[in-house]
Amino acid sequence: MAFATGTALLAALVVGCSADSGTSGSAADSKPGEETVAAAAPGKYRTLPEACRAVETSTLKDLLPGAGELTEEQQQKVYEGTASVTYDTDRRVGCSWKSEDPSSSRTLFIGFERVVSYDPAVSDDDRAGEVYTKQETAAGLSSPSATPDAAKSTENTADKEQEAEKDTGKDAGKDTGKDKDGKKQTSAASDDASDPTSHALSGPTPEDDSTDAATDGNTGGENTDDGSGTPDESLQPRVLDDLGDSAFLDDLLTRAGSTAQHRTVKVVFRTSNVIVTVEYAEQPTVSTVVPDSKELQEKAQALARKLVEKFSE
């Protein structure tokens, strides 16, 4: 009789445990009202090309005519360029070149930024489009895609990206090394990737730019001309329709110091989740000479098209 009672008690316990397990599993697996959001597609580009090797030597010879008068060893040094210091070459890289001759000095800068979205609901391409739109707007331009909703989305997403990059920067800072000259590298992650005024990979500056152009009140008036000082509407800053997914050109004439006039042509374009910047500048040695806007614009755009092709390979 005792054996029968024990058996019945054991059976009751087994039935009770089985019932509890079924209830717990059902509660864990079933979450009414919760929808699963698919992660946005990653960007097309996962790495960046080496900036200082992105421009062919033949192109550099055309853009930097002063280098042709140097010795072979000096030319090689000019054409090698100077890489911008960056902590993550998969996210942002740049390179600058400079040459001088008796009539003028010319500088060239190219920068590549691979944009990564930290919002699973926003693709890398869409985030790159927002970053590009912010730069275009900062240049005083607007394309059909630069809508108020896009600008608002840029601000909201930028806040999330900034927080994520701050955390990334903290970790990267621990491994920060030194460049080939022994200088300590600084992290570019502390700057918001969407900030067009960021100087983490800024282009070259004129040799004599210690005096701000705004100080002497001269910004060159009309900032584009046909080389004779006469404004040309076709050379004004504008959105470009035939370069990458979206692009714009900016042209600024300023005074370097108190004499020489310095013109910088800037072409920015987006291809998928990468934003490319080309800055080409000239500063004549004679203060009365105005740098030719048409020539600089044509050469900057030609280089930008070659870079688009490089990303398409």
N, C-alpha and C positions, 0 to 999 in steps of 0.2 A: 504493500500500500504506500509506503514511504517512497519507494522507487517511482511509482506512477505519479505521485505528487511532484517530485523533482523534475520528471520529464515534462510534465505540463508547464511548470514554471519556466524551464529553459525554452520551450517552444514559444511561450508568450513574449519572452525577452527578444528572441530572434525576430518575431513578427514586428515588435515595436521598433527595433533598430532599423529594419528594412523600410518601415513607413516613414521614419524620420529622415533617412537618407534620400528617399525619393522626393520628399518635400523640399529639402535643402537644395538639391540639384536643380529642381524646377525653378526655385526662387532665384538662384544664381544665374541661370542661363536666360531667364526671361526678364527683360527690362522694357515693359510697355512704354511707348511714346518716345523711345530713344532711337534716333536715326544715325546710321553710319555714314560719315562724310568721306568720300574718296579723296585721297591726297592729290593735289594739283601736279601736273606733269613737270618733271625737272627740265632745266634749260638744255638747249642743244649743245652748248659748250661747257665742258667740265674742266678745261685747262686753258691757259693763255700762251700765245707764242712769245718767244723771247724778243722784247721790244728792240733791242739794239741790233738784232739781226733781221728785223722785219722789213727794212728798207734796203733795196739793192744798191751796190756801190755806184752803179751808173746813174741812178736817180739822185744819190747824194752829191755826185759831182755836178749835176745840173742845178741842184738847190743851193749848193755851197760853192759858188764859183771861185771864191778867194782861196780855197784849199789847193786849187790847181797850180798855184805859184810856189807851193811849199816843196820841200824835199820829199822824197818817197817815204822816208821814215815819219816825217811830220804829217804827211797826208794820211798814212795808215792810222796814226793816233787820232786824227780828226774824224775819220770815217768809222772808227770803232765806237764813238759816242760815249756818253756818260750815263750809266744806268741810274735810275732813281732808286733811292733806298726804300725798301718795302719789306714788311715782315712776312707777307704771304704772297708768293709769286703766282699762285693759282687764283688769286682774287684781284690783284692790281699790280701792274708793272708800267714802266715808262722809260724813255731814253731821250737824251737831248744832244744836239750837235751845234757847233759854232765855227764860223770861219770869218776871216777879215781880209780885206784888200784895201788899197789906198783910197778907194771911193766909198766903201761902206762895209758894214758888218752884217752878217745874216745868222739867224739862229733858227733851229728847227726842234720841235718837241712832238713826240707821239706818246699817247698813253692808252692803255687798255684796262678796262674795268669789267670784271665778270660779276654780274649781279646775282645774288642768291636770296630767295624769299624765305623768311623764317615763319611765314604764315602758311600752314598746309592748304588753306583754301585759295591761296594766290600763287599762280605759277611764277617761275623765275622770269619768263618772258614778259608777263604782265607787270611784274615788279620793275623790270628794267625799263619798260615803257613809262612807268610813273617817274622813275629817276630821270630819264631823258626829258620828259615833259617839263619837269621842274627846272632843268637847265635851260631849256628853250624859252620858258617863260621869263627866267631871270635875265635872258639876253634881250628881252623886250619884244619877243616874237611869239607867234601863236599859229599852230597848224590846226586843221579841222579836228584832229584827235585830242587836242588840248582843251577838253571840256571842263566846266566847273566841277562836275562829278569826279573826273579823273584827278583834278588837283586836290580835292578833298580826300580822295582815296589815298593819294600820295602822302598827305600829312599823317593820316591815321596809321598807314603801314610803316611810315618812317619811324614813328614812335616805337613800334614793336621791334623794328630792325635795329634801332639805336640801342635798345636795352640788350638785345641778343649780342650785338657786336661788342658792347661793353664787357659782357661776360667772356666772350672769346678773347678780347684784348687782354683781360687779366691773366688768362692761361698762357697766351702767347708771350706775354711780357716776361714770363719766367724763363723762356727759352731764347729770348732775344740775344743775338750774338753781335759780332762786329763786322763791318764791311772790310773790303780788301785794304783800305787805308788805315784800318785800326780804329775807325770811328764807330761809336756805338750806334746801332740801328734803332730807329724809333718806330713805334707801331702806328700804322695808318688806321687801325681799327677804331681808335678813339674818336676819329672824325666820322660824322654821319656820311655814309656812302652817297646819300642823295643830295648832299650839300654842294652846290656848284662852286662855292667860294672856298672849298677845302684846298689847302696847299700841300697835302700829303704827297701829291705827284704833280705839282704845278709846273708849268712850262718854263722855259728860259726867260730871264729878265734882261733888259738892256744893261750894258756895262755901266751906264751912267745914270741909273734910275733912282739914286738916293733922294732926289727931289721929286715929290709926287706931282703928277701933271695937274692935279686940282689946285696945288699951291700957287702956281703962277697963272692960274685961271685960263690956261690954254689947253683945250682938248682937241684942237685941230679944226674946230667949227664943223663943217660938213666933213664927216669922217671918211668919205670915199670920193675918189676923183679918177679921171682918166690919165693921170700923170702930168697934166698941165695945170692942176689946181682947180679945174672946173668940175663941179659935182656931176656924177653920172648915175642916174636912177637905177640902171641895171647892175650897178656895183654895190648897192645898198645892202646892209644886213638882211638876210632873207631865209625862208624855209626852202630846202632843196628837195625836189620831188623824185630825183633819179639816183639816189644814193642810199643803199641799205634799206632797212624797214622805215626809217625816218631820219631826217638830217636837217641841219641848219648851218648857216655861215654867218659869222660876225666879223666886222672889220673896224678897227679902232686906230685912229691917228692921234698920238700924244707927243708931248715934248719930253725928251730925256734930259734931265737937268734943266738948264736955262737956254740951251741952244739947239742941239740936233733934234730933228723930228723922227719919231719912231712909230712905225706902223706894224700892227700885229693882225694877221688874218687867222681866224680860228674856225675850223670845220669840225663839227661834232655829228656823229651818226651812230645809230643803233642797228645791230644785226643780231636778232634773237635776244639772248640774255647778256650780250656784251656791248658796252658803250666805248667807242673809240674817239679820241680827241687828237686833232692835228693842229699845231700852232706853228705858223711860219711868219717870221718877222725880219724886217730890214731897218737899219739905221744908217743913213748916209753921213759921211763925215762933214759935209758942207751943210750948214744950218738952213740955207735957202732951198735946198733940194728936198722935194717931197717924194717919199717912196711911192713907186708905181703900184696902185691898188690892183689894177687889172692883172698885171704879171703875177703878183703874189697870190691873188685869188685863184687864177688858173692853175698855178703850180700846186697850191694846197689841195685843190679839188682833184687834180690828177693823181696826187699821192693817195688821197682818201679812196679813190676808186681802185687803185692797186691793192690797198689794204682790204677792201671789200672782197676782191678776188681771192686774196690769201685766205680769208676765213671761209670761202666757198670751196676751197680745195679739199 
